Every structure is written in structure tokens, then in C-alpha cells.
Amino acid sequence: MNSIEIIEKAEESLVEQFKTVEKIRDYNQEKVLQAFIDNRVAPEHFYTVSGYGHDDLGREVLDNVFAQVFKTEKALVRIHFASGTHTLACALFGNLRCGDKLVSVVGTPYDTMQEVIGTMGDEETRRASLIGNGVLYEEIPLTKDMSVDYEGIENKIDSSVNMVLIQRSKGYSTRKSLTVEEIGKICNIVKSKNPQCICFVDNCYGEFVEDREPTEVGADLIGGSLIKNPGGGIVEAGGYIAGKEIYVERAASRLTAPGIGSEGGAMFNQHRLIFQGLFMAPSVVSDAVKGAILASKIFDEIGYDSSPKYYEKRTDIIQNITFGKPEPLEEFCRTIQSLSPINGYVTPIPEHIPGYEDEVIMAGGTFIEGSTIELSADGPMREPYVAYMQGGLNYSHVKIALRKFLEKLQK
């Protein structure tokens, strides 16, 4: 079969999976729409203020909309977050003091978070990290089959633990990403051992993939990037933190300063984009998930191990493709880059990137630099040479890229 026939046959077998994704999309779209209506979003909320950013009505309403969408007491939505990692760091530093203990309950976090925590990085990086500031840190490893060690969590969590870190998405790992149901189970165990412990979820890549968010199943605090799922592919920068008011305010004081918290910070005329990006997000995420399911089906059929499987429940937008060798990983990333709307003429090569231990090859010809809700692929140059494909502003773009890669393999 040629590449078009392979894709058409795969699509014919994925009708039920796509229906499930579209049902989740419609539920989340209505939820977002209702938050806009209930908070009376109006054109005046697109206007900006300057200087200190006091009395910014648009910023206040934006926070309220996000809080309603994630069903939390408060949200902090700011253009000032430089990245997802910065967002998460503010939540961690804002809620942990010298002598407090943080436990990662799903093994080792991804590379950039290890530098925030202080288990990686040079001397100066470690000095500025959580550990460098006196925070105690432990990890609960995954089981041998790369699953959550629920028994280990039950044994480890006690009154000495102030916060647990739950990374929803797999990062540069071959473990499965955590479903909202699994996150709820973790939170229930933690709270049964220590009701005062903060359950903090790194929600990056997971927003709107399911019909519930971690804050609906026991998480006290979540955070993520606006150039991933909730920005709908049009937000230029920033992040969000949502959860219990006291924990969100502590994070806000870390982002700005004590005494200012969430009350300051000019938004540089970005309100409309963030509102609009959130409104678009359920549909954009839905197309990205459908593209990932199609990729999973096709790569399995042509002999590459791909995870999650096309028939498995989805909880994030990431698709692992294990190539086993560096050459096909590089070829796949170069194909994605060559079919990108921006910098399609550029050839990606492996290189060292701040925050990562190994060389990484990255394909991302995106309108927003580093936007992973747009179609992109990357992977560390280490065994088993896994490509992490994510995003796609529309399903058609993902399908085109897969067809072109199939054509290269068939030559």
C-alpha cells in the first residue's frame, strides 16, 4: 500500500476512538464557554493597564475564568511566567520553606525540573535550587514495570512531608502518563497519611485531554504553560497556576513579591489572546490528540513500538515512538521540521540544550517559539532513541507529516 492508503485504512479503524475524543472536546468546550458567560467577559476586559498593573479588571476576570474552568478557588494567569518550568518553580518555591520536605511520588521528574529541585546542574544552579535553599527532597521510584508504586507512597508519606510533586505527563521517559483517575488515587493515599500535605500536579500537556482535571480529584494545586494546551496555539507566552487560594497566593508572591502577590503586574496587552486561546483550546487539543492516535496506529503497523497504543485512554498530547537507533529518530524529526509552516527549510541536528543532560534533537517550526501544542517532535540522543511527538494546531497538519514520513520510508 502507498502512504495515502495506509493512512486511509488507519482512519477507517479509528472511528470509535475519534468519537470518544470529540465527545470530550464538546464537554470541555461547553465548560469553557460557560465560564466566559458566567464571568461576563466583555471587550473592556481586553484593555490593558501600564506600570504597576493595578486595578486591571481584565486580569482579574481572566483569573476567575481559569479558576472556574479548573474548578478551583483561585487561579493565577500571567504572561510573566517565562516557561512551564518557571511556573512550576514559582508554585514550589512559594509553598516550600527551608526544612520543608518535597517528595516526587512518580519517580524522577524531567530534566529541567531536576535543576529546579537541585538534583542536577552546576554549582550555581544547585545553589539557587530548592535543595540549595534548604528544602528536603526524596523520590518514590516507579515499579519495575514503570508503574506508580502506590504501596511505596503509602509507606513513605507521613507528617514530615509538606508537598508531593505529581508529574502528569511522562517527560523524556518511557513510563505511561498518569490519568486523572490515577492522580486522584495518589491524592487519596497522600491525604489519608497526611491531610495537610499539598498535592501539587505538573499539569503540562494534559489540559482538556480528559473531561476532568486533577483539581477535581483531590489535587490542591496545578500548574502549566500557556504555550501548551490551554493557550490554544495563539498565546505568546506565560503560564497558569490554579488551586486552593492560599497556595496560589503564595506562588503569586514568589512571582512578584510579598505584599504584591496577584495584585500587580501589567499584562502588556495580552488579555484578548489569552482569553481567545483558552476558548480555542478544547478544539485544538482534540485535533492534537486525534493526530497522536493516528500516529500510534500507523507506527505500530509499520513495526515501531509506539506508546500509548491507539486504543488506550489518553491523558496528554504526547506520543512516544521508539526507533531503537539514532538515524530514524533524526530522520523523523527532520521530516517534521521540513513540514513546519515556520523554518521548514531548517535541518535540526542534535545539540546540548540548557537543562538537559544529553544532546537533544528538536523539530519545531512553530509560530510561537517552543510551543508544543503546535506540531513538534523531539527526543534525547540516548537509548532507546525515542521521539516524543506532540501537538498539531489541526489534525490535517499531523496527517500530512505522517504521510510524508511514510513516503520517505517507502523509498
Contacts in CASP RR format, 6 or more apart in sequence:
PFRMAT RR
TARGET T0000
AUTHOR 0000-0000-0000
METHOD contacts of the structure
MODEL  1
MNSIEIIEKAEESLVEQFKTVEKIRDYNQEKVLQAFIDNRVAPEHFYTVS
GYGHDDLGREVLDNVFAQVFKTEKALVRIHFASGTHTLACALFGNLRCGD
KLVSVVGTPYDTMQEVIGTMGDEETRRASLIGNGVLYEEIPLTKDMSVDY
EGIENKIDSSVNMVLIQRSKGYSTRKSLTVEEIGKICNIVKSKNPQCICF
VDNCYGEFVEDREPTEVGADLIGGSLIKNPGGGIVEAGGYIAGKEIYVER
AASRLTAPGIGSEGGAMFNQHRLIFQGLFMAPSVVSDAVKGAILASKIFD
EIGYDSSPKYYEKRTDIIQNITFGKPEPLEEFCRTIQSLSPINGYVTPIP
EHIPGYEDEVIMAGGTFIEGSTIELSADGPMREPYVAYMQGGLNYSHVKI
ALRKFLEKLQK
1 9 0 8 1.000
2 410 0 8 1.000
3 403 0 8 1.000
3 404 0 8 1.000
3 406 0 8 1.000
3 407 0 8 1.000
3 410 0 8 1.000
4 403 0 8 1.000
6 298 0 8 1.000
6 301 0 8 1.000
6 302 0 8 1.000
6 406 0 8 1.000
7 294 0 8 1.000
7 298 0 8 1.000
7 399 0 8 1.000
7 402 0 8 1.000
7 403 0 8 1.000
7 406 0 8 1.000
10 294 0 8 1.000
10 297 0 8 1.000
10 298 0 8 1.000
10 301 0 8 1.000
11 294 0 8 1.000
13 297 0 8 1.000
14 293 0 8 1.000
14 294 0 8 1.000
14 297 0 8 1.000
14 310 0 8 1.000
17 293 0 8 1.000
17 310 0 8 1.000
17 311 0 8 1.000
18 290 0 8 1.000
18 293 0 8 1.000
21 286 0 8 1.000
21 289 0 8 1.000
21 290 0 8 1.000
21 293 0 8 1.000
21 314 0 8 1.000
22 286 0 8 1.000
24 208 0 8 1.000
24 209 0 8 1.000
24 210 0 8 1.000
24 211 0 8 1.000
24 286 0 8 1.000
25 208 0 8 1.000
25 282 0 8 1.000
25 283 0 8 1.000
25 285 0 8 1.000
25 286 0 8 1.000
27 211 0 8 1.000
28 208 0 8 1.000
28 211 0 8 1.000
28 281 0 8 1.000
28 282 0 8 1.000
28 285 0 8 1.000
29 282 0 8 1.000
29 283 0 8 1.000
31 69 0 8 1.000
32 69 0 8 1.000
32 278 0 8 1.000
32 279 0 8 1.000
32 281 0 8 1.000
32 282 0 8 1.000
33 279 0 8 1.000
34 68 0 8 1.000
35 65 0 8 1.000
35 66 0 8 1.000
35 68 0 8 1.000
35 69 0 8 1.000
36 65 0 8 1.000
36 275 0 8 1.000
36 279 0 8 1.000
38 68 0 8 1.000
39 61 0 8 1.000
39 64 0 8 1.000
39 65 0 8 1.000
39 68 0 8 1.000
40 61 0 8 1.000
41 61 0 8 1.000
41 65 0 8 1.000
41 275 0 8 1.000
44 57 0 8 1.000
44 58 0 8 1.000
45 57 0 8 1.000
45 58 0 8 1.000
45 61 0 8 1.000
45 62 0 8 1.000
45 271 0 8 1.000
45 275 0 8 1.000
46 58 0 8 1.000
46 271 0 8 1.000
46 272 0 8 1.000
46 275 0 8 1.000
47 58 0 8 1.000
47 271 0 8 1.000
48 56 0 8 1.000
48 266 0 8 1.000
48 267 0 8 1.000
48 268 0 8 1.000
48 269 0 8 1.000
48 270 0 8 1.000
48 271 0 8 1.000
49 55 0 8 1.000
49 56 0 8 1.000
49 266 0 8 1.000
49 267 0 8 1.000
50 266 0 8 1.000
51 265 0 8 1.000
51 266 0 8 1.000
52 264 0 8 1.000
52 265 0 8 1.000
52 266 0 8 1.000
53 59 0 8 1.000
53 264 0 8 1.000
53 265 0 8 1.000
53 266 0 8 1.000
53 267 0 8 1.000
54 263 0 8 1.000
54 264 0 8 1.000
56 264 0 8 1.000
56 265 0 8 1.000
56 266 0 8 1.000
56 267 0 8 1.000
58 267 0 8 1.000
58 271 0 8 1.000
59 77 0 8 1.000
59 265 0 8 1.000
59 267 0 8 1.000
59 271 0 8 1.000
62 77 0 8 1.000
62 271 0 8 1.000
62 274 0 8 1.000
62 275 0 8 1.000
63 74 0 8 1.000
63 75 0 8 1.000
63 76 0 8 1.000
63 77 0 8 1.000
63 262 0 8 1.000
64 75 0 8 1.000
65 275 0 8 1.000
65 278 0 8 1.000
66 75 0 8 1.000
66 77 0 8 1.000
66 230 0 8 1.000
66 240 0 8 1.000
66 242 0 8 1.000
66 278 0 8 1.000
67 73 0 8 1.000
67 74 0 8 1.000
67 75 0 8 1.000
67 242 0 8 1.000
67 243 0 8 1.000
69 278 0 8 1.000
70 213 0 8 1.000
70 215 0 8 1.000
70 222 0 8 1.000
70 242 0 8 1.000
70 243 0 8 1.000
71 213 0 8 1.000
71 215 0 8 1.000
71 216 0 8 1.000
72 215 0 8 1.000
72 222 0 8 1.000
72 242 0 8 1.000
72 243 0 8 1.000
72 244 0 8 1.000
72 248 0 8 1.000
73 243 0 8 1.000
73 244 0 8 1.000
73 245 0 8 1.000
73 248 0 8 1.000
74 242 0 8 1.000
74 243 0 8 1.000
74 244 0 8 1.000
74 245 0 8 1.000
74 248 0 8 1.000
74 249 0 8 1.000
74 262 0 8 1.000
75 240 0 8 1.000
75 241 0 8 1.000
75 242 0 8 1.000
75 243 0 8 1.000
75 248 0 8 1.000
76 240 0 8 1.000
76 241 0 8 1.000
76 242 0 8 1.000
76 248 0 8 1.000
76 251 0 8 1.000
76 252 0 8 1.000
76 255 0 8 1.000
76 262 0 8 1.000
77 226 0 8 1.000
77 239 0 8 1.000
77 240 0 8 1.000
77 274 0 8 1.000
78 238 0 8 1.000
78 239 0 8 1.000
78 240 0 8 1.000
78 255 0 8 1.000
78 265 0 8 1.000
78 267 0 8 1.000
79 226 0 8 1.000
79 236 0 8 1.000
79 237 0 8 1.000
79 238 0 8 1.000
79 239 0 8 1.000
79 267 0 8 1.000
79 268 0 8 1.000
79 270 0 8 1.000
79 274 0 8 1.000
80 238 0 8 1.000
80 255 0 8 1.000
80 256 0 8 1.000
80 265 0 8 1.000
81 87 0 8 1.000
81 90 0 8 1.000
81 225 0 8 1.000
81 226 0 8 1.000
81 237 0 8 1.000
81 238 0 8 1.000
81 239 0 8 1.000
81 240 0 8 1.000
81 255 0 8 1.000
82 237 0 8 1.000
82 238 0 8 1.000
83 225 0 8 1.000
83 238 0 8 1.000
84 204 0 8 1.000
84 223 0 8 1.000
84 224 0 8 1.000
84 225 0 8 1.000
84 228 0 8 1.000
84 238 0 8 1.000
84 239 0 8 1.000
85 112 0 8 1.000
85 113 0 8 1.000
85 116 0 8 1.000
87 223 0 8 1.000
87 224 0 8 1.000
87 225 0 8 1.000
87 238 0 8 1.000
87 239 0 8 1.000
87 240 0 8 1.000
87 241 0 8 1.000
88 113 0 8 1.000
88 116 0 8 1.000
88 202 0 8 1.000
88 223 0 8 1.000
88 224 0 8 1.000
89 116 0 8 1.000
90 241 0 8 1.000
90 251 0 8 1.000
90 252 0 8 1.000
90 254 0 8 1.000
90 255 0 8 1.000
91 200 0 8 1.000
91 221 0 8 1.000
91 223 0 8 1.000
91 241 0 8 1.000
91 247 0 8 1.000
91 251 0 8 1.000
91 254 0 8 1.000
92 102 0 8 1.000
92 116 0 8 1.000
92 117 0 8 1.000
92 130 0 8 1.000
92 163 0 8 1.000
92 165 0 8 1.000
92 200 0 8 1.000
93 130 0 8 1.000
93 133 0 8 1.000
93 254 0 8 1.000
94 250 0 8 1.000
94 251 0 8 1.000
94 253 0 8 1.000
94 254 0 8 1.000
95 162 0 8 1.000
95 163 0 8 1.000
95 198 0 8 1.000
95 200 0 8 1.000
95 221 0 8 1.000
95 247 0 8 1.000
95 250 0 8 1.000
95 251 0 8 1.000
96 102 0 8 1.000
96 130 0 8 1.000
96 135 0 8 1.000
96 162 0 8 1.000
96 163 0 8 1.000
97 135 0 8 1.000
98 133 0 8 1.000
98 134 0 8 1.000
98 135 0 8 1.000
99 134 0 8 1.000
99 135 0 8 1.000
99 136 0 8 1.000
100 135 0 8 1.000
100 136 0 8 1.000
100 162 0 8 1.000
100 163 0 8 1.000
101 135 0 8 1.000
101 136 0 8 1.000
101 137 0 8 1.000
101 138 0 8 1.000
101 160 0 8 1.000
101 161 0 8 1.000
101 162 0 8 1.000
101 163 0 8 1.000
102 117 0 8 1.000
102 130 0 8 1.000
102 135 0 8 1.000
102 136 0 8 1.000
102 137 0 8 1.000
102 138 0 8 1.000
102 161 0 8 1.000
102 162 0 8 1.000
102 163 0 8 1.000
102 164 0 8 1.000
102 165 0 8 1.000
103 137 0 8 1.000
103 138 0 8 1.000
103 139 0 8 1.000
103 140 0 8 1.000
103 156 0 8 1.000
103 157 0 8 1.000
103 161 0 8 1.000
103 163 0 8 1.000
103 164 0 8 1.000
103 165 0 8 1.000
104 117 0 8 1.000
104 137 0 8 1.000
104 138 0 8 1.000
104 139 0 8 1.000
104 140 0 8 1.000
104 164 0 8 1.000
104 165 0 8 1.000
104 167 0 8 1.000
105 140 0 8 1.000
105 148 0 8 1.000
105 153 0 8 1.000
105 156 0 8 1.000
105 157 0 8 1.000
105 164 0 8 1.000
105 165 0 8 1.000
105 166 0 8 1.000
105 186 0 8 1.000
105 190 0 8 1.000
106 140 0 8 1.000
106 142 0 8 1.000
106 148 0 8 1.000
106 166 0 8 1.000
106 167 0 8 1.000
106 175 0 8 1.000
106 178 0 8 1.000
106 186 0 8 1.000
107 139 0 8 1.000
107 140 0 8 1.000
107 141 0 8 1.000
107 142 0 8 1.000
108 114 0 8 1.000
108 119 0 8 1.000
108 139 0 8 1.000
108 141 0 8 1.000
109 117 0 8 1.000
109 165 0 8 1.000
109 167 0 8 1.000
109 202 0 8 1.000
110 167 0 8 1.000
110 171 0 8 1.000
110 172 0 8 1.000
110 173 0 8 1.000
111 120 0 8 1.000
111 172 0 8 1.000
111 355 0 8 1.000
111 356 0 8 1.000
111 357 0 8 1.000
112 355 0 8 1.000
112 356 0 8 1.000
113 165 0 8 1.000
113 167 0 8 1.000
113 202 0 8 1.000
114 120 0 8 1.000
114 121 0 8 1.000
115 121 0 8 1.000
115 125 0 8 1.000
115 129 0 8 1.000
115 355 0 8 1.000
116 129 0 8 1.000
116 130 0 8 1.000
117 129 0 8 1.000
117 130 0 8 1.000
117 131 0 8 1.000
117 137 0 8 1.000
118 125 0 8 1.000
118 126 0 8 1.000
118 129 0 8 1.000
118 130 0 8 1.000
118 131 0 8 1.000
118 132 0 8 1.000
118 137 0 8 1.000
119 131 0 8 1.000
119 137 0 8 1.000
120 355 0 8 1.000
120 357 0 8 1.000
121 355 0 8 1.000
126 132 0 8 1.000
130 137 0 8 1.000
131 137 0 8 1.000
138 156 0 8 1.000
140 149 0 8 1.000
140 152 0 8 1.000
140 153 0 8 1.000
140 156 0 8 1.000
141 149 0 8 1.000
142 148 0 8 1.000
142 149 0 8 1.000
142 175 0 8 1.000
143 149 0 8 1.000
146 173 0 8 1.000
146 174 0 8 1.000
146 175 0 8 1.000
146 176 0 8 1.000
147 175 0 8 1.000
147 176 0 8 1.000
148 178 0 8 1.000
148 182 0 8 1.000
148 186 0 8 1.000
150 185 0 8 1.000
150 186 0 8 1.000
150 189 0 8 1.000
153 164 0 8 1.000
153 186 0 8 1.000
153 189 0 8 1.000
153 190 0 8 1.000
154 189 0 8 1.000
154 192 0 8 1.000
154 193 0 8 1.000
157 164 0 8 1.000
157 189 0 8 1.000
157 190 0 8 1.000
157 193 0 8 1.000
157 194 0 8 1.000
157 197 0 8 1.000
158 193 0 8 1.000
158 194 0 8 1.000
159 194 0 8 1.000
159 196 0 8 1.000
161 190 0 8 1.000
161 194 0 8 1.000
161 197 0 8 1.000
162 196 0 8 1.000
162 197 0 8 1.000
162 198 0 8 1.000
163 197 0 8 1.000
163 198 0 8 1.000
163 199 0 8 1.000
163 200 0 8 1.000
164 186 0 8 1.000
164 190 0 8 1.000
164 197 0 8 1.000
164 198 0 8 1.000
164 199 0 8 1.000
164 200 0 8 1.000
165 200 0 8 1.000
165 202 0 8 1.000
166 178 0 8 1.000
166 183 0 8 1.000
166 186 0 8 1.000
166 187 0 8 1.000
166 199 0 8 1.000
166 200 0 8 1.000
166 201 0 8 1.000
166 202 0 8 1.000
166 214 0 8 1.000
166 219 0 8 1.000
167 178 0 8 1.000
167 201 0 8 1.000
167 202 0 8 1.000
168 177 0 8 1.000
168 178 0 8 1.000
168 183 0 8 1.000
168 201 0 8 1.000
168 202 0 8 1.000
168 203 0 8 1.000
168 204 0 8 1.000
168 205 0 8 1.000
168 206 0 8 1.000
168 214 0 8 1.000
168 315 0 8 1.000
168 316 0 8 1.000
169 177 0 8 1.000
169 178 0 8 1.000
169 202 0 8 1.000
169 204 0 8 1.000
169 205 0 8 1.000
169 206 0 8 1.000
169 315 0 8 1.000
169 316 0 8 1.000
169 318 0 8 1.000
170 176 0 8 1.000
170 177 0 8 1.000
170 316 0 8 1.000
170 318 0 8 1.000
170 320 0 8 1.000
171 318 0 8 1.000
171 388 0 8 1.000
172 356 0 8 1.000
172 379 0 8 1.000
172 380 0 8 1.000
172 386 0 8 1.000
172 388 0 8 1.000
174 307 0 8 1.000
174 320 0 8 1.000
174 322 0 8 1.000
174 384 0 8 1.000
174 386 0 8 1.000
176 307 0 8 1.000
176 308 0 8 1.000
177 205 0 8 1.000
177 206 0 8 1.000
177 308 0 8 1.000
177 315 0 8 1.000
177 316 0 8 1.000
177 318 0 8 1.000
178 186 0 8 1.000
178 315 0 8 1.000
179 210 0 8 1.000
179 313 0 8 1.000
179 315 0 8 1.000
180 210 0 8 1.000
180 212 0 8 1.000
180 213 0 8 1.000
180 214 0 8 1.000
180 216 0 8 1.000
180 217 0 8 1.000
180 315 0 8 1.000
181 217 0 8 1.000
183 201 0 8 1.000
183 214 0 8 1.000
183 217 0 8 1.000
183 218 0 8 1.000
183 219 0 8 1.000
184 214 0 8 1.000
184 217 0 8 1.000
184 218 0 8 1.000
184 219 0 8 1.000
186 199 0 8 1.000
187 199 0 8 1.000
187 214 0 8 1.000
187 217 0 8 1.000
187 218 0 8 1.000
187 219 0 8 1.000
188 218 0 8 1.000
190 197 0 8 1.000
190 199 0 8 1.000
191 197 0 8 1.000
191 199 0 8 1.000
191 218 0 8 1.000
198 220 0 8 1.000
198 221 0 8 1.000
198 247 0 8 1.000
199 218 0 8 1.000
199 219 0 8 1.000
199 220 0 8 1.000
199 221 0 8 1.000
200 219 0 8 1.000
200 220 0 8 1.000
200 221 0 8 1.000
200 222 0 8 1.000
200 247 0 8 1.000
201 214 0 8 1.000
201 215 0 8 1.000
201 219 0 8 1.000
201 221 0 8 1.000
201 222 0 8 1.000
201 223 0 8 1.000
202 222 0 8 1.000
202 223 0 8 1.000
202 224 0 8 1.000
203 213 0 8 1.000
203 214 0 8 1.000
203 222 0 8 1.000
203 223 0 8 1.000
203 224 0 8 1.000
204 223 0 8 1.000
204 224 0 8 1.000
204 225 0 8 1.000
204 228 0 8 1.000
205 228 0 8 1.000
205 229 0 8 1.000
205 316 0 8 1.000
205 317 0 8 1.000
205 318 0 8 1.000
205 372 0 8 1.000
205 390 0 8 1.000
206 228 0 8 1.000
206 229 0 8 1.000
206 315 0 8 1.000
206 316 0 8 1.000
206 317 0 8 1.000
207 213 0 8 1.000
207 224 0 8 1.000
207 228 0 8 1.000
207 229 0 8 1.000
207 230 0 8 1.000
207 281 0 8 1.000
207 285 0 8 1.000
208 229 0 8 1.000
208 230 0 8 1.000
208 281 0 8 1.000
208 282 0 8 1.000
208 285 0 8 1.000
208 286 0 8 1.000
209 229 0 8 1.000
209 285 0 8 1.000
209 289 0 8 1.000
209 314 0 8 1.000
209 315 0 8 1.000
209 316 0 8 1.000
209 317 0 8 1.000
210 314 0 8 1.000
210 315 0 8 1.000
213 222 0 8 1.000
214 222 0 8 1.000
215 222 0 8 1.000
215 242 0 8 1.000
215 243 0 8 1.000
219 243 0 8 1.000
220 243 0 8 1.000
220 244 0 8 1.000
220 247 0 8 1.000
221 241 0 8 1.000
221 242 0 8 1.000
221 243 0 8 1.000
221 244 0 8 1.000
221 247 0 8 1.000
221 248 0 8 1.000
221 251 0 8 1.000
222 241 0 8 1.000
222 242 0 8 1.000
222 243 0 8 1.000
223 239 0 8 1.000
223 240 0 8 1.000
223 241 0 8 1.000
223 242 0 8 1.000
224 230 0 8 1.000
224 239 0 8 1.000
224 240 0 8 1.000
224 241 0 8 1.000
225 238 0 8 1.000
225 239 0 8 1.000
226 235 0 8 1.000
226 237 0 8 1.000
226 238 0 8 1.000
226 239 0 8 1.000
226 240 0 8 1.000
226 274 0 8 1.000
227 233 0 8 1.000
227 235 0 8 1.000
227 236 0 8 1.000
227 237 0 8 1.000
227 238 0 8 1.000
227 368 0 8 1.000
227 370 0 8 1.000
227 371 0 8 1.000
227 372 0 8 1.000
227 373 0 8 1.000
228 371 0 8 1.000
228 372 0 8 1.000
228 373 0 8 1.000
229 281 0 8 1.000
229 284 0 8 1.000
229 285 0 8 1.000
229 317 0 8 1.000
229 373 0 8 1.000
230 240 0 8 1.000
230 277 0 8 1.000
230 278 0 8 1.000
230 281 0 8 1.000
231 274 0 8 1.000
231 277 0 8 1.000
231 278 0 8 1.000
231 280 0 8 1.000
231 281 0 8 1.000
231 373 0 8 1.000
232 277 0 8 1.000
232 278 0 8 1.000
232 280 0 8 1.000
232 281 0 8 1.000
232 284 0 8 1.000
232 285 0 8 1.000
232 373 0 8 1.000
232 393 0 8 1.000
233 277 0 8 1.000
233 280 0 8 1.000
233 284 0 8 1.000
233 367 0 8 1.000
233 368 0 8 1.000
233 371 0 8 1.000
233 373 0 8 1.000
233 374 0 8 1.000
233 393 0 8 1.000
234 273 0 8 1.000
234 276 0 8 1.000
234 277 0 8 1.000
234 280 0 8 1.000
234 368 0 8 1.000
235 270 0 8 1.000
235 273 0 8 1.000
235 274 0 8 1.000
235 277 0 8 1.000
235 368 0 8 1.000
236 270 0 8 1.000
236 273 0 8 1.000
236 368 0 8 1.000
237 270 0 8 1.000
237 368 0 8 1.000
241 248 0 8 1.000
241 251 0 8 1.000
241 252 0 8 1.000
242 248 0 8 1.000
248 262 0 8 1.000
249 261 0 8 1.000
249 262 0 8 1.000
252 260 0 8 1.000
252 261 0 8 1.000
252 262 0 8 1.000
253 259 0 8 1.000
253 260 0 8 1.000
253 261 0 8 1.000
255 261 0 8 1.000
256 262 0 8 1.000
256 264 0 8 1.000
256 265 0 8 1.000
284 373 0 8 1.000
284 392 0 8 1.000
284 393 0 8 1.000
284 394 0 8 1.000
285 317 0 8 1.000
285 373 0 8 1.000
287 392 0 8 1.000
287 393 0 8 1.000
287 394 0 8 1.000
287 395 0 8 1.000
287 398 0 8 1.000
288 317 0 8 1.000
288 373 0 8 1.000
288 375 0 8 1.000
288 390 0 8 1.000
288 391 0 8 1.000
288 392 0 8 1.000
288 393 0 8 1.000
288 398 0 8 1.000
289 314 0 8 1.000
289 317 0 8 1.000
290 395 0 8 1.000
290 398 0 8 1.000
291 319 0 8 1.000
291 391 0 8 1.000
291 392 0 8 1.000
291 395 0 8 1.000
291 398 0 8 1.000
291 399 0 8 1.000
291 402 0 8 1.000
292 314 0 8 1.000
292 317 0 8 1.000
292 318 0 8 1.000
292 319 0 8 1.000
292 389 0 8 1.000
292 390 0 8 1.000
292 391 0 8 1.000
292 398 0 8 1.000
293 310 0 8 1.000
293 314 0 8 1.000
294 310 0 8 1.000
294 395 0 8 1.000
294 398 0 8 1.000
294 399 0 8 1.000
294 402 0 8 1.000
295 306 0 8 1.000
295 319 0 8 1.000
295 321 0 8 1.000
295 389 0 8 1.000
295 398 0 8 1.000
295 402 0 8 1.000
296 306 0 8 1.000
296 307 0 8 1.000
296 308 0 8 1.000
296 309 0 8 1.000
296 310 0 8 1.000
296 319 0 8 1.000
297 310 0 8 1.000
298 402 0 8 1.000
298 406 0 8 1.000
299 305 0 8 1.000
299 306 0 8 1.000
299 321 0 8 1.000
300 306 0 8 1.000
300 309 0 8 1.000
300 310 0 8 1.000
302 406 0 8 1.000
302 409 0 8 1.000
304 321 0 8 1.000
304 322 0 8 1.000
304 323 0 8 1.000
305 321 0 8 1.000
305 322 0 8 1.000
306 319 0 8 1.000
306 320 0 8 1.000
306 321 0 8 1.000
306 322 0 8 1.000
307 319 0 8 1.000
307 320 0 8 1.000
307 322 0 8 1.000
308 314 0 8 1.000
308 319 0 8 1.000
308 320 0 8 1.000
317 372 0 8 1.000
317 373 0 8 1.000
317 390 0 8 1.000
317 391 0 8 1.000
318 388 0 8 1.000
318 389 0 8 1.000
318 390 0 8 1.000
319 388 0 8 1.000
319 389 0 8 1.000
319 390 0 8 1.000
320 386 0 8 1.000
320 387 0 8 1.000
320 388 0 8 1.000
320 389 0 8 1.000
321 332 0 8 1.000
321 386 0 8 1.000
321 387 0 8 1.000
321 389 0 8 1.000
322 384 0 8 1.000
322 385 0 8 1.000
322 386 0 8 1.000
323 329 0 8 1.000
323 332 0 8 1.000
323 384 0 8 1.000
323 385 0 8 1.000
323 386 0 8 1.000
323 387 0 8 1.000
324 383 0 8 1.000
324 384 0 8 1.000
324 385 0 8 1.000
325 385 0 8 1.000
326 350 0 8 1.000
326 381 0 8 1.000
326 385 0 8 1.000
328 385 0 8 1.000
329 361 0 8 1.000
329 379 0 8 1.000
329 381 0 8 1.000
329 385 0 8 1.000
329 386 0 8 1.000
329 387 0 8 1.000
330 348 0 8 1.000
330 349 0 8 1.000
330 350 0 8 1.000
330 361 0 8 1.000
331 405 0 8 1.000
331 408 0 8 1.000
332 377 0 8 1.000
332 387 0 8 1.000
332 405 0 8 1.000
333 348 0 8 1.000
333 361 0 8 1.000
333 362 0 8 1.000
333 363 0 8 1.000
333 377 0 8 1.000
333 378 0 8 1.000
333 379 0 8 1.000
333 387 0 8 1.000
334 347 0 8 1.000
334 348 0 8 1.000
334 363 0 8 1.000
335 363 0 8 1.000
335 401 0 8 1.000
335 404 0 8 1.000
335 405 0 8 1.000
335 408 0 8 1.000
336 363 0 8 1.000
336 364 0 8 1.000
336 375 0 8 1.000
336 376 0 8 1.000
336 377 0 8 1.000
336 389 0 8 1.000
336 401 0 8 1.000
336 405 0 8 1.000
337 343 0 8 1.000
337 344 0 8 1.000
337 346 0 8 1.000
337 347 0 8 1.000
337 348 0 8 1.000
337 363 0 8 1.000
337 364 0 8 1.000
337 365 0 8 1.000
338 344 0 8 1.000
338 345 0 8 1.000
338 404 0 8 1.000
339 397 0 8 1.000
339 400 0 8 1.000
339 401 0 8 1.000
339 404 0 8 1.000
340 363 0 8 1.000
340 364 0 8 1.000
340 365 0 8 1.000
340 366 0 8 1.000
340 375 0 8 1.000
341 365 0 8 1.000
341 367 0 8 1.000
342 365 0 8 1.000
342 366 0 8 1.000
342 367 0 8 1.000
343 364 0 8 1.000
343 365 0 8 1.000
344 365 0 8 1.000
346 365 0 8 1.000
348 361 0 8 1.000
348 362 0 8 1.000
348 363 0 8 1.000
348 364 0 8 1.000
349 361 0 8 1.000
350 359 0 8 1.000
350 360 0 8 1.000
350 361 0 8 1.000
350 381 0 8 1.000
351 359 0 8 1.000
351 360 0 8 1.000
351 361 0 8 1.000
352 359 0 8 1.000
352 360 0 8 1.000
353 360 0 8 1.000
353 362 0 8 1.000
356 380 0 8 1.000
357 380 0 8 1.000
358 380 0 8 1.000
358 381 0 8 1.000
358 382 0 8 1.000
359 380 0 8 1.000
359 381 0 8 1.000
360 378 0 8 1.000
360 379 0 8 1.000
360 380 0 8 1.000
360 381 0 8 1.000
361 378 0 8 1.000
361 379 0 8 1.000
361 381 0 8 1.000
362 376 0 8 1.000
362 377 0 8 1.000
362 378 0 8 1.000
362 379 0 8 1.000
363 376 0 8 1.000
363 377 0 8 1.000
363 378 0 8 1.000
364 370 0 8 1.000
364 374 0 8 1.000
364 375 0 8 1.000
364 376 0 8 1.000
364 377 0 8 1.000
364 378 0 8 1.000
365 374 0 8 1.000
365 376 0 8 1.000
366 374 0 8 1.000
366 375 0 8 1.000
366 376 0 8 1.000
367 374 0 8 1.000
368 374 0 8 1.000
370 376 0 8 1.000
372 390 0 8 1.000
372 391 0 8 1.000
373 390 0 8 1.000
373 391 0 8 1.000
373 392 0 8 1.000
373 393 0 8 1.000
374 391 0 8 1.000
374 392 0 8 1.000
374 393 0 8 1.000
375 389 0 8 1.000
375 390 0 8 1.000
375 391 0 8 1.000
375 392 0 8 1.000
375 393 0 8 1.000
375 397 0 8 1.000
375 398 0 8 1.000
375 401 0 8 1.000
376 389 0 8 1.000
376 390 0 8 1.000
376 391 0 8 1.000
377 387 0 8 1.000
377 388 0 8 1.000
377 389 0 8 1.000
377 390 0 8 1.000
378 387 0 8 1.000
378 388 0 8 1.000
379 386 0 8 1.000
379 387 0 8 1.000
379 388 0 8 1.000
380 386 0 8 1.000
391 398 0 8 1.000
392 398 0 8 1.000
END
